[in-house]
Amino acid sequence: MAQALVKRGHRVSVLSDPTAEADALAVGADFRLWREAPHLRSRRAEDDYIRDQEARTPPQLIARLSERLICTPSGLHAAETTQAIEALRPDALVSSSMLLGTQIAGEAAGLPVTATMPNVYFLPVPGRPPFGTGWKPARGPLGRARDRAVTALGARAWRVGLEPLNATRARYGLALLGHVWEQLDHARRVLVLSSRSFDDPSPLPPNVRYAGARLGDPGWVEPWQAPAGDTPLVLVSLSSGAQDQLELLRRIVAGVATLPMRAVVTTGHAIDPAEVPAPGHVQVVRSAPHSAVLAQAAAVVTHGGHGTVLRALAAGVPALVLPMGRDQLDNAARVVERGAGVRLKPSARPRAIEAAVRRLLDEPRHREGARRMAARLQEEARRDEAADDLEGAHAERPVAA
């Protein structure tokens, strides 16, 4: 989004982790570094300060996110964002939906605040299964009761973060919230960086808009050359961050290695390619431009991260999804529901993975489902709704009395 706005002639400053500095400068944005607020020093697994994969239950995960990212550090995020606002005097502020302290600083400064969700919409919506479950929509009273109960449990778990979040709001002279995610109601816009066609259509709050997925490759990908041969090509890609995925990645490689095809395995920052032994027709690299790989691929095997799934579908490539957590169960459910792939548990053995990849290649309905999604995603990509919306944000700044 920064790149799109710079190309339109706007001045953009990025306040972020050092891992984002090179990308920000490369697209022509200014860069400021988080100092006291929590941040990633590098993309190595040992520098992951959240380590959400260690949470064993949903309440543990919520408590960890609240304490390490969203609520407890909100005062630090707000203070450094306020310093940036005073130095830069911006017309508008764009924040990750998770950085509530940043949004508080923008609200206190009287700036129009836009929160971004680079995934499917994650807050409770009537008629939609609770986020993170991967469930199908409820069809009867028992299913609806199940959804209400799980949603209530989630709301109760988030209460742990309300006190530190409200302490930050009070420090900036803002009214207290009744629940943590009420902070997003104070944004002039919440931009869901996903596809309307991929996410479930549901009635959403009035400040929420779908703006389409960002389908470009990240700046840190390395040059890539396709492996030799003319057999079908399969892309294998799990998280670029740390999710304790090495053992699963090895099982996937063992499964695809038995097939008469080529494979490209991208390990991301958390895993050294040398830790994934593979035969000659399976290429293992730390990164590659997925857009180039997908242009040649016949199937994708993935954990179900939003970016990988949407890029695969935009290229018309069916997916085998083995979700490990976060939003991945929901993404897997949507892939299956739209007929664009199949889903296995992350505990699946190599033989099951091999059989599932064969299904993707042998059953035309999966390719047809992926191509239907590709047509919709490519139509959405012709319009940069996020940049269009953000261009108008500065006009919404309140005029001081």
N, C-alpha and C positions, 0 to 999 in steps of 0.2 A: 504493500500500500504506500509506503514511503516513496518507493521508486515511481509509482504512478503519479503521485502528487508532485514530485520534483519535476517530472516530465511536463506537467501542466503549468509549471512556472511558480510553484509555491516553495516557500522556505520551510524545511522540515528539520527538526531536531529530535534525535532519538536518545532517550534515557534508558539504559539497559545494562545487561551483563557484558563483561569484556568479550564473551563469545560472539556477540553481535556486532562488535565494533567494525571489523573488516567489511562485513556485508553492508552496514549502514553507510560507511564512507564510500564504498564502491558505487552506490546508487546516487551519490551526490547529497546525502543528508549530513548534518552536523551530528556529533556524537558526544554524549555525556555519560559518565560511568557511575553506576551505583557504588557507594562507598561503605556506608554503615548498614544500609538495608541488605537483607539476604540476597545473595546472587551466586551464580555459577562462575567459578574462577576459570574453569575449562570444561570441555565436553567429555572428559574422562569420567569413568564410572565412580572413581574414588572421590570425585568432587561433587557428586550429587548430594545436596544437603537435605533433600526431602525423603528420598529412598522409600517411596510409597510401596514398592514391592515387598517391603518387610511387614506391612500391615496385614494382619490375618483375618480381620473382620471389617465390614463397612464402618462401624463406629470408630475403630482404630484408625482407619484411613482418614475419616473426616477429622478426627482429633489431630492427626499428624499434619494434614493440610492447613487446618486452622492455626495451629501453633507455629508452623514453620514458614508459611507462605501468605495466608490470607488475612487473618485477624490479629494475632499477637504482634506481628511486625508492621501492622498498618500505620503506627505512629512514625516508624522509621521511613516507610515509603512516602508518607504524607510530608514529612519534614524535607526530604531531599527533593521531592517534586515541587514543593513550595519554593525552595531555593532556585530551582530551574525556572519556574514561572517568573520569579522576580528578576532573574538575569535575562531571560529571553523575551518576556512580554508577549507571549503567543496569543493568537486569536481564538484558538480552540485546543482541546486536549483529547488525545486518543489513548485509551488504556486497555490493557488486557482485562477481561472480565474478572480475573482472579485477583488483580491488584486493587483491592478496595481502598487502601490508603491513598493511592494515587488519585483515585476518583474523588475522595474526600478533599484532597488539596485543590483539585480543579473546581469542585463545587464551592468551596470556601472562597476561592478567588473570583467567582462569578463567571467562570468560563463555561461555554457549552462543552459538555463531556460526552464522548462516545466510548462505549465499552464494546470490545470485540470478543466473540466466541469463535475460535478456529476449529469448530467441531459442531455436532448436532446440538440443538438447544437442550440445555441440561437442567432447567428448573421445572418444577412440577406443573403439569398442564392437565386439566380434566380430560379423561378419556385416553390418556397416553400412559403406558407403563412407566414406573419409576425409572429414572436415569440409572444406567449401570447394570440393569438386570438382564437385558437382552430378551425380555419376555415379549410375546405377541400381545396385541391389544386384548383387553378383557372382553369376553363375549357374553357374560352373564353376571348375576349378582355376586356369586362367589369370587369371580375374578376381580370385579370392581372393589369388593371388600378387601381382597388381598392387596390391591394397589393402594387403597386408602391407608391400610395398616402400615405398609412399608414406607409410604410417603410420610406418615406421622412419625415413624421411628427416625427417619432421616432428619426431619425438622427438629426433633428432640436432640439428636446428636449435634446439630449445628449450634445449639444454644451455648455450648462451651465457649464459642468465640464471640458471643454478643457483648460481653462486658468489656474486653479490650478494644473492640471495634467502636463501641459507644464512647469509651474514654477518649479515643482519638477524635471522634466527632465533637465531643464536648470541648476539647482543647481548641478546636477551630470555630467554636460558637455555633455549631449546627445542632438541629433537633435530633434527639435520640431515635434509634430504630427499634422496631418491634421484633425483627428477626434479621439475621445476617444479610440475606440476599435482597432485603428491601433497599439496600444501597443502589442496586441496579435500577430501581424505580426512579432514582434521582438523576439518572443520565438522560440527556436529551434523546439519545438513541442507543439501542443495543443492536449491533450488527452481527448477525449470525453468518459466519463465513463458511457456509455450507450451501448445498443445493436444496431448493424447495422440492425438487423431484426425488431427492434421496431421503430427506428427513420427512417424518410423518406430518402431513398437513393437519394442524390443530389450531384452535383459536389461541392467539398469543396476546400478551400485553400490548397496549397501543404504541409503546415506544420501541418495539422489536421489529426488525426488518431482516429478511434474508438478503444477503448481498453476493451469494455465490462463493464457491471455493476458490482459493488461490492455488492455481495448478502449476505454477512455474517451479523450476528446480532451485534449491537453495544455493547460495553462492559458494559453499564449501565443497561441493561435489568435485570429484577429480575427473580428468579426461578418461575416456573409455573406448575400447575397441572390442567389437563383438567377437566371441569365440568362433573359430573356423568351423565350417560345416554348413549343411543345409537342413538338418533335422529341426523339428520344432524347438523353440526357445522358451524357457520358463524363467521368470524372475522370482527369486526368493528374497524377501525383505522383511525383517522384523524391526523392532524399534531402533531408532538411531540413538536413543538414550538407554539408560540402564533399567532393565526389567528382569534381571536374572534369567536371560533368555538363551544362554549358551547351550544348555543341554537340549532344549527344544530345537535350536538351530541345527545341532548335530543330527538329531533324529530326522529332521526334514531333509537334510542332505543325504542321509542314508536311504530315505525313501525315494527321492528323485534320481539318485545315482543309478538305480536299477532300471530306469526307463530309457528307451532309445531316443534320447533327446539331449540337447544342450541346456545348461542351466547357468544363470548368473546369480551369485549370492552376494548381497551387500550386507556387511556386518555392522555398519554404523560405527559410532565413536566408542561404544562400550566394549567392543570385542575386537581383539587382534585377529585378522584373517588367518594367521598361523595356527590359531586354536581350533580351526575348523578344517580337519583333513578331508580331502575330496579327490575323486579320480579326475583324470585329465579332461573329461567333457563337462566338468562342473567348475566354473570359474568363480573363485572366491576373492572379493575385493572389499576394501573398506567402504567405498562409495562409488557411485556411477550416476550419470544423469538419467533418472528414471524415464524422462520423456523420450530419450533416444532408445533406451532398452525396450520400453513398452511399444514403440513403433514397430518392433520386430517380434514381440512376445506373443505366444499363444495362450499363456496362462500365468497367473501370479499366485504365489504362496506367501501369505502375510499373517501377521498378528492381528491385523484389523485396525491399525491406526488410520485416522481420518484422512490424512494426506495421501497415504499409499492407496487406500481404497478408492478415493475419488479420482486420483490420477489414472488408476487402472480402468475404472469404468469410463472415464472420459476418452480413453484410448480404445474402448470397446473390447477390453480384455477381461475374461471371467476370472474369478478369484476363489481360492481355497483359503478360508479364514480360520485361524486357530487363536481365538481371543484370550489374552492373558489378564485383562483387567481394564481399568479406566473406562473409556467410552467404547472399548473394542467389542464388547458383547452386543451393544446396541448397533454398532456398525455391521457386525456379522449378521444380526437379525434382518437388517435392511437389505443386505446383499442377497440373502436367501429369499426374502419376501418378494424381491423384484426379479427373481429368476436369473440372477447374474452370477451365481456361484454356489458353493457348498460350504458347510461349516463342520469342523471337528473340535473336540476338546483338545486343549494344549497338552494333554497326557497321551495323545494318540501315538501309536507305535509306527515305525517306518512302513510296515506293510499297509496299514490303513491310509497313511499319507500317499503312498504310491497309488492305491486304488482310487483315491479321491482325485488325484491329478489326472489319472486316466479318464475318469468321468468327465472332467472339464474338457478334455481334448476329444473325447469320442461322442459325447452327447451334444448335438447342435443347440439344444434349447438354452444352454448356459451362455454360449457365444451370442445367441440371439437376444437374450436378456441383457447382456452387457452392451450390445450395440444399440438397443433401445435407450438405455441410460446414456450412452455416448451422445446420441442425437440431442437429448435434452440438455446435457451438460455443456455441449459445444454451443448450443443456442444461448444459454445463460452467459457463457464466457464472452460472447460478442459484446456484452455491455459490462462496463466496470461500475457496477452499482455502488460499491464501497467508495471509490474515488468520487463518484458523482455526489453521493450523500455527504461526504466529508467536505467537499468544496463549498457546500452551502451552510456548513456548521457555523462559520464565523459570523454569518448574518443573524444568527440567533442569539448572539451575546447580549445579555441584558444591558440596558443603558442606565448608568448611574444617575440617581436622582440629584 
